Amino acid sequence: MAKNDLPPNGRMPSQPPPQSPWIWLIFAVALVLPILLYDSVPTEPRGEAVSYSAFKGLVREKQIESVVLSGSEIEATRTGSGTAPTRTVMTRAPAMGDGELLALLEENGVEIINEPESDGSLLVSLLPWLIFIGIWIFMINRMRALGSPLGDRFKDFLSGGASKEEKRRRRVTFADVAGQENAKREVSELVDFLKSPERFRAVGAEPPRGVLLVGPPGTGKTLLARALAGEAGVPFFSTSASEFIEMFVGVGAARVRAMFEEAKKRAPSIIFIDELDSVGRTRGAGYGGGHDEREQTLNQILAELDGFTGREAVVVLAATNRPDVLDPALLRPGRFDRHVTLSLPSRDERAAILKVHTRGVPLGGDVDLDHIAAGAPGFSGADLKNLVNEAAISAARADRKSVIAADFDEARDKIVLGTVRTLAIQPEEKHRLAVHEAGHTAVAYYTANADPLYKVTIIPRGHALGGTHLLPEEDRHTLPEDYLRARLAVMLGGRVAEKVLIGSVSSGADDDIKQVTQLARAMVGRWGMSEELGPVDMRDSEEHPFLGRELAQPRRFADQTAAKVDEAVVGLIHGAEAEARAVIEAHRIEIGRLVAELEARETLGRDEIEACLATGAGKAGAVAATG
């Protein structure tokens, strides 16, 4: 991050604000100490202190000229004798009061002055609260200066929670959004509206007020919204829908009103609400009641979307990855009626995204971004950014001045499988692990419709003890039946290899069996890939969009049909197991060489795998596999 990109407090965003328990101790001492000091300071006497009995004796002896009564305190002026000056004596009346005192004073001709009690007690009662408020304001400002969000949250609550305009030092434009060409095309016309709204009003055109950005996490929904504001050069008000929800009812609705009012004052402008589903879920779903804070906030958002006049050039953008759970009132015409879909990037788009994220990264001469993009199928834009960052961290850890291809390979393995674990694996267990992974590799190598191999390893990473990596040569948008059957066989190859080459199976195929069962059930129940059942939706249940699997919708077919579904699933799995067994038994020698090489080197790339398997009959199979 450049120096100009630092936040106002001067620290990196990832640096946590300094925290110290001493600051709370100082706060408590500063609150209590003034009160204790005030009570402990002795009152300066204004005259000679005498007892109450002695005071009454002086009155009877007519030595008291006048008294001032102030509550229970008595201040008396004593008459001097001869040339002696007049003195003042102080005493206090008894707590229960003395009814004879006034009569005694009048009998002896003492002047009585009744003085009301001083208002100092009011100051004493207010002093702790004044000290508390002053110290609290100091602490809030101090925490804001240290970067703590508590001060902002407190002041935000007191001020109604108006969302502030997002201030950024670097302007984001469409050039910073690699890929997503279709999405950029759909929102680009909003740039013309924000720059020259009068041109649209002249022909009676009303641009869409609400645009919903839909896509998986990390596909660049927030970045696209910022780029739209950057292209148009208008104020950008950004917030998350979860910030509207507070413990106090009505705070969320007040924040919505404040945000829309501020955006209208600064029009033309853009309002961006991230994670809209956190507040915009379907009302009446059976939880929270009809008057909870979330629904009041949603109602206020709906009212604000309808409250625009024809003269206000304000566009409201919202992002979600769960459009299926949104309230229908949000999606009707006039509100979020335009949906822009952001999908996972293709291979070419992944290469373009990598070029954007490697602008400031020194790359080695062996780095091929197109090859890296091909090896990252299913990665989102955020995943690719993380890939570049992990590769840079790997290069820095090795004290290199540039990032090389090996750093990207290590970063990819770390993201997909996890960090390398150091485990004490016994030789017997290591041999079984090598046989298991060799089974996956051999079935993938000799099966015509399987994805090409990338590497195989028996080094523990994350939760896995090893792994066989396959890399699709092209992005698939539909999955043919032959390809899916090949995947079933590859996933069962490890278990079959253990059974054929060792004579017994182990628990190492736990995840393989789970994935095989899920894929086979999807082939039968969702995609109609069963000759007996045909193209009928046979899903077990539908998960409730709010309450999860516990309250899922029941299945809509008979028990006899469910039994047929189970039979078809079992038939698919047994057929894939038989196919994997045929491959393993036909290539025992080649697989034995692969197992020995794996035990010796632990990780093998594509070339090393082909050197072990592409011999004799295996060579012909390899030609069919890579076609």
CORRA-V960668 format. One record per residue. N is the residue number from 1. SS is DSSP state (H for helix, E for strand, L for the rest). PHI is phi in whole degrees, -180 to 180 (* if undefined). D_FIRST is the distance of its C-alpha to the first C-alpha in Angstrom with 2 decimals. Layout:
# CORRA-V960668
n = [N,N]
ss = [SS,SS]
phi = [PHI,PHI]
d_first = [D_FIRST,D_FIRST]
This chain:
# CORRA-V960668
n = [1,2,3,4,5,6,7,8,9,10,11,12,13,14,15,16,17,18,19,20,21,22,23,24,25,26,27,28,29,30,31,32,33,34,35,36,37,38,39,40,41,42,43,44,45,46,47,48,49,50,51,52,53,54,55,56,57,58,59,60,61,62,63,64,65,66,67,68,69,70,71,72,73,74,75,76,77,78,79,80,81,82,83,84,85,86,87,88,89,90,91,92,93,94,95,96,97,98,99,100,101,102,103,104,105,106,107,108,109,110,111,112,113,114,115,116,117,118,119,120,121,122,123,124,125,126,127,128,129,130,131,132,133,134,135,136,137,138,139,140,141,142,143,144,145,146,147,148,149,150,151,152,153,154,155,156,157,158,159,160,161,162,163,164,165,166,167,168,169,170,171,172,173,174,175,176,177,178,179,180,181,182,183,184,185,186,187,188,189,190,191,192,193,194,195,196,197,198,199,200,201,202,203,204,205,206,207,208,209,210,211,212,213,214,215,216,217,218,219,220,221,222,223,224,225,226,227,228,229,230,231,232,233,234,235,236,237,238,239,240,241,242,243,244,245,246,247,248,249,250,251,252,253,254,255,256,257,258,259,260,261,262,263,264,265,266,267,268,269,270,271,272,273,274,275,276,277,278,279,280,281,282,283,284,285,286,287,288,289,290,291,292,293,294,295,296,297,298,299,300,301,302,303,304,305,306,307,308,309,310,311,312,313,314,315,316,317,318,319,320,321,322,323,324,325,326,327,328,329,330,331,332,333,334,335,336,337,338,339,340,341,342,343,344,345,346,347,348,349,350,351,352,353,354,355,356,357,358,359,360,361,362,363,364,365,366,367,368,369,370,371,372,373,374,375,376,377,378,379,380,381,382,383,384,385,386,387,388,389,390,391,392,393,394,395,396,397,398,399,400,401,402,403,404,405,406,407,408,409,410,411,412,413,414,415,416,417,418,419,420,421,422,423,424,425,426,427,428,429,430,431,432,433,434,435,436,437,438,439,440,441,442,443,444,445,446,447,448,449,450,451,452,453,454,455,456,457,458,459,460,461,462,463,464,465,466,467,468,469,470,471,472,473,474,475,476,477,478,479,480,481,482,483,484,485,486,487,488,489,490,491,492,493,494,495,496,497,498,499,500,501,502,503,504,505,506,507,508,509,510,511,512,513,514,515,516,517,518,519,520,521,522,523,524,525,526,527,528,529,530,531,532,533,534,535,536,537,538,539,540,541,542,543,544,545,546,547,548,549,550,551,552,553,554,555,556,557,558,559,560,561,562,563,564,565,566,567,568,569,570,571,572,573,574,575,576,577,578,579,580,581,582,583,584,585,586,587,588,589,590,591,592,593,594,595,596,597,598,599,600,601,602,603,604,605,606,607,608,609,610,611,612,613,614,615,616,617,618,619,620,621,622,623,624,625,626,627]
ss = [L,L,H,H,H,L,L,L,L,L,L,L,L,L,L,L,L,L,L,L,L,H,H,H,H,H,H,H,H,H,H,H,H,H,H,H,H,H,H,H,L,L,L,L,L,L,L,E,E,L,L,H,H,H,H,H,H,H,H,H,L,L,L,E,E,E,E,E,E,E,L,L,E,E,E,E,E,E,L,L,L,L,L,L,L,L,E,E,E,E,E,E,L,L,L,L,L,L,L,L,H,H,H,H,H,H,H,L,L,L,E,E,E,E,L,L,L,L,L,H,H,H,H,H,H,H,H,H,H,H,H,H,H,H,H,H,H,H,H,H,H,H,H,H,H,H,L,L,H,H,H,H,H,H,H,H,H,H,L,L,L,L,L,L,E,L,L,L,L,L,L,L,L,H,H,H,L,L,L,L,H,H,H,H,H,H,H,H,H,H,H,H,H,H,H,L,H,H,H,H,H,L,L,L,L,L,L,L,L,E,E,E,E,E,E,L,L,L,L,L,H,H,H,H,H,H,H,H,H,H,H,H,L,L,E,E,E,E,E,E,H,H,H,H,L,L,L,L,L,L,H,H,H,H,H,H,H,H,H,H,H,H,H,H,H,L,L,L,E,E,E,E,E,E,L,H,H,H,L,L,E,L,L,L,L,L,L,L,L,L,L,L,H,H,H,H,H,H,H,H,H,H,H,H,H,H,L,L,L,L,L,L,L,E,E,E,E,E,E,E,L,L,H,H,H,E,L,H,H,H,H,L,L,L,L,L,L,E,E,E,E,E,L,L,L,L,H,H,H,H,H,H,H,H,H,H,H,L,L,L,L,L,E,L,L,L,L,L,H,H,H,H,H,H,L,L,L,L,L,L,H,H,H,H,H,H,H,H,H,H,H,H,H,H,H,H,H,L,L,L,L,L,E,L,H,H,H,H,H,H,H,H,H,H,H,H,L,L,L,E,L,L,L,L,L,L,H,H,H,H,H,H,H,H,H,H,H,H,H,H,H,H,H,H,H,H,L,L,L,L,L,E,E,E,E,E,E,L,L,L,E,L,L,E,L,L,E,E,E,E,E,L,L,L,L,L,L,L,L,L,H,H,H,H,H,H,H,H,H,H,H,H,H,H,H,H,H,H,H,H,H,H,L,L,L,L,H,H,H,H,H,H,H,H,H,H,H,H,H,H,H,H,H,H,H,L,L,L,L,L,L,L,L,L,L,L,L,L,L,L,L,E,E,E,L,L,L,E,E,E,E,E,E,L,L,L,L,L,H,H,H,H,H,H,H,H,H,H,H,H,H,H,H,H,H,H,H,H,H,H,H,H,H,H,H,H,L,H,H,H,H,H,H,H,H,H,H,H,H,H,H,L,E,E,E,H,H,H,H,H,H,H,H,L,L,L,H,H,H,H,H,H,H,H,H,H,L]
phi = [*,-73,-63,-72,-91,-68,-68,-58,-78,85,-110,-67,-62,-79,-79,-70,-65,-64,-123,-147,-69,-66,-68,-76,-65,-62,-62,-67,-64,-65,-79,-89,-60,-60,-69,-64,-65,-66,-74,-86,-74,-70,-78,-70,-66,-96,-172,-74,-87,-129,-77,-67,-66,-65,-64,-66,-65,-64,-64,-65,-83,58,-100,-110,-91,-155,-132,-119,-96,-137,68,-93,-95,-123,-114,-117,-99,-91,-72,-79,-115,70,-93,-68,-73,-74,-120,-118,-117,-124,-154,-126,-72,-60,-63,-84,86,-132,-72,-89,-66,-64,-65,-64,-65,-69,-62,-100,65,-87,-73,-107,-117,-97,-104,-63,-65,-63,-79,-63,-65,-65,-65,-63,-70,-86,-58,-60,-69,-64,-65,-63,-64,-64,-68,-64,-63,-63,-65,-62,-64,-66,-68,-64,-68,-84,95,-75,-77,-63,-63,-64,-65,-66,-67,-64,-67,-67,-91,93,80,-66,-74,-88,-65,-76,-101,-132,-77,-110,-78,-99,-128,-64,-66,-86,-106,-79,70,52,-64,-64,-65,-65,-65,-70,-96,-66,-69,-69,-63,-62,-66,-70,-78,-139,-66,-64,-64,-77,-68,-63,-106,76,-86,-115,-69,-64,-81,-122,-123,-102,-93,-118,172,-62,-60,87,-87,100,-67,-66,-63,-66,-65,-67,-65,-62,-66,-67,-66,-82,68,-120,-60,-124,-103,-116,-156,-110,-61,-67,-72,-79,-91,-131,-68,-89,-68,101,-67,-61,-64,-65,-67,-61,-60,-63,-66,-68,-64,-66,-65,-67,-66,-96,-57,-73,-156,-127,-108,-122,-114,-88,53,-61,-66,-69,-122,-102,-67,-56,-77,73,-84,104,-142,85,75,-94,-128,-77,-64,-64,-72,-65,-65,-61,-61,-68,-63,-62,-66,-68,-65,-88,-93,-77,-99,-71,-100,-105,-92,-127,-112,-106,-107,-139,-126,-159,-111,-132,-67,-71,-101,-74,-66,-58,-66,-72,-100,-73,-56,99,-117,-88,-94,-111,-112,-113,-96,-111,-104,-65,-70,-77,-63,-64,-68,-64,-64,-65,-65,-63,-65,-67,-79,-104,-59,-102,-109,-71,-101,-75,-69,-92,-85,-118,-64,-64,-67,-65,-63,-66,-88,-128,-67,82,-78,-87,-60,-66,-64,-68,-63,-66,-62,-64,-66,-65,-65,-65,-64,-63,-67,-66,-65,-86,61,-103,-89,-142,-96,-105,-63,-62,-66,-68,-64,-64,-65,-64,-62,-67,-72,-77,-107,113,-76,-61,-108,-99,-124,-88,-96,-69,-56,-64,-69,-64,-65,-64,-64,-65,-63,-61,-69,-65,-63,-58,-65,-66,-64,-66,-73,-94,-98,-64,-98,-81,-69,-65,-78,-116,-164,-136,-146,-118,-84,-64,-137,59,-94,-100,-86,-171,-169,-115,-102,-115,-121,-63,-77,-148,-74,-108,-104,-130,-115,-66,-64,-62,-66,-69,-64,-65,-64,-60,-65,-64,-67,-90,-61,-66,-65,-65,-63,-61,-69,-80,-89,-107,101,-152,-109,-133,-80,-67,-94,-57,-69,-61,-65,-63,-67,-62,-64,-63,-66,-64,-69,-67,-62,-83,-85,-107,-108,62,-95,-130,-63,-74,-89,78,-80,-125,-73,-120,-68,-61,-163,-117,-67,-66,-65,-116,-102,81,-71,-62,-117,-71,-69,-69,-68,-115,-143,-75,-65,-64,-66,-61,-65,-67,-62,-62,-64,-66,-65,-63,-63,-62,-68,-66,-64,-66,-66,-65,-64,-65,-63,-62,-66,-64,-69,-79,-133,-63,-65,-62,-68,-61,-64,-63,-63,-63,-67,-65,-64,-82,-111,73,-136,-128,-89,-61,-65,-66,-64,-64,-63,-84,-103,-85,-138,59,-67,-65,-63,-64,-65,-67,-63,-69,-70,-98,42]
d_first = [0.00,3.78,6.59,8.20,6.27,7.37,10.62,13.92,14.70,11.96,10.90,8.29,9.94,11.28,12.90,16.48,18.30,20.84,24.18,27.51,31.07,32.38,31.09,33.39,36.28,35.92,35.89,39.15,40.85,40.04,41.59,44.78,45.55,46.62,49.08,50.57,50.91,52.58,55.12,55.84,56.63,60.43,62.13,63.88,67.62,69.31,72.82,75.06,74.28,77.46,78.30,79.39,82.94,83.20,81.99,84.75,87.27,86.29,86.80,90.32,91.13,90.09,87.52,84.74,84.67,81.73,78.93,75.54,74.58,70.84,70.28,71.59,71.36,74.52,74.55,78.15,79.69,82.46,85.52,86.23,89.66,91.31,88.88,86.08,82.98,81.74,79.30,76.87,76.77,74.14,74.72,73.53,75.72,76.06,73.56,76.37,77.70,81.12,83.40,86.04,83.75,84.14,87.93,88.12,86.17,88.42,91.63,90.67,89.63,85.93,83.75,81.02,77.68,75.35,71.66,69.02,66.30,63.24,60.07,58.11,58.06,55.94,53.40,53.48,52.86,49.92,48.37,46.55,45.01,43.92,42.31,40.63,39.21,37.97,36.25,34.74,33.24,31.87,30.35,28.72,27.11,26.10,24.43,22.54,21.31,20.24,18.28,21.15,21.95,25.66,26.04,24.56,26.80,29.83,29.50,28.70,31.96,33.97,32.85,33.63,30.13,29.19,25.92,23.68,22.09,18.48,16.42,13.27,11.71,11.28,14.58,15.07,18.24,20.49,19.01,15.95,18.59,20.06,23.51,25.28,27.29,30.12,28.06,26.47,30.02,31.35,28.96,28.87,32.20,30.72,28.69,32.08,33.47,30.72,30.90,34.74,36.35,39.66,40.18,40.31,42.48,44.94,46.00,45.93,42.87,40.88,37.42,36.30,35.13,33.53,31.50,30.87,28.08,29.42,27.96,26.99,23.89,20.67,22.19,19.93,22.13,19.58,17.46,20.79,21.70,18.60,19.22,22.82,22.02,19.75,22.60,25.16,23.31,24.65,23.59,22.04,23.31,21.71,23.25,24.44,28.18,28.24,27.31,30.71,32.64,33.67,36.63,38.44,40.19,39.41,35.94,34.33,36.69,36.01,32.27,32.97,35.30,32.92,30.07,32.45,34.07,30.85,29.88,33.40,33.20,30.05,31.47,30.58,27.72,26.35,26.61,24.72,26.11,24.40,26.65,29.80,32.05,31.43,33.54,35.30,37.36,41.01,43.14,46.27,44.98,46.97,44.55,43.44,46.44,46.63,45.41,42.37,39.10,37.45,40.30,40.53,36.87,37.50,40.60,38.73,36.15,39.15,40.83,37.84,37.51,41.18,40.94,39.39,41.69,41.93,40.21,36.88,34.14,31.98,30.68,30.02,27.80,27.89,26.55,28.43,29.16,32.66,34.54,37.81,37.75,37.15,40.05,42.14,42.16,38.43,39.04,42.14,42.31,40.93,38.13,35.68,38.02,35.55,33.75,30.94,30.53,27.34,28.36,26.81,25.83,28.40,28.03,27.26,24.78,23.02,22.79,21.33,18.67,17.81,17.56,14.99,12.75,13.40,12.58,9.94,11.89,14.88,17.89,21.26,24.43,25.84,23.17,24.83,22.69,25.98,27.39,24.41,24.71,28.43,27.88,25.83,28.44,27.81,24.01,22.29,19.09,17.30,19.18,18.10,14.38,15.25,17.40,14.78,12.59,15.87,16.90,13.90,14.69,18.28,17.74,15.95,18.82,21.27,19.78,19.51,17.57,17.49,17.77,21.43,23.57,24.64,21.13,21.14,24.69,23.88,20.96,23.39,26.11,24.00,23.03,26.59,28.69,26.69,26.14,28.99,31.64,34.09,37.56,41.01,42.65,46.35,47.73,49.76,46.81,44.66,47.45,47.65,43.91,44.17,47.15,45.33,42.29,44.66,46.58,43.57,42.73,46.32,46.94,43.79,44.81,48.43,47.97,47.91,45.75,43.05,39.46,38.82,37.88,34.54,35.02,36.96,36.19,37.93,35.01,34.38,31.07,30.34,33.72,35.24,37.28,36.79,36.00,37.08,34.41,35.58,33.54,34.99,35.38,34.94,33.76,36.70,37.36,40.84,42.17,45.66,48.19,48.59,44.87,44.96,48.08,46.41,43.50,46.09,47.75,44.56,43.58,47.10,47.24,46.04,48.70,51.40,50.59,51.02,54.31,55.69,54.61,54.73,57.26,55.38,52.23,49.65,47.16,44.36,44.97,44.17,41.05,42.72,45.73,43.67,41.76,45.03,46.82,44.18,44.05,47.87,48.33,45.95,47.91,51.17,50.30,47.63,48.15,51.94,52.08,55.38,58.66,60.63,58.46,57.07,54.39,54.56,51.71,52.44,49.36,50.18,48.60,45.94,43.35,43.47,40.30,40.07,42.21,41.32,43.72,46.09,47.43,47.05,49.54,52.60,53.45,55.83,58.08,60.99,61.09,62.98,60.19,57.62,59.75,59.73,55.93,55.79,58.28,56.30,53.08,54.98,56.57,53.23,51.92,55.18,55.19,51.66,52.73,55.80,53.76,51.43,54.53,56.12,53.11,52.95,56.70,56.82,54.16,54.81,54.82,51.51,49.84,51.36,49.70,46.33,46.83,47.69,44.70,42.37,43.90,43.44,39.91,38.43,36.13,37.46,35.89,37.70,39.61,40.85,41.95,43.92,45.52,46.91,47.99,48.84,52.38,55.79,55.77,52.09,51.42,53.06,51.15,47.88,48.78,49.47,46.21,44.02,46.49]
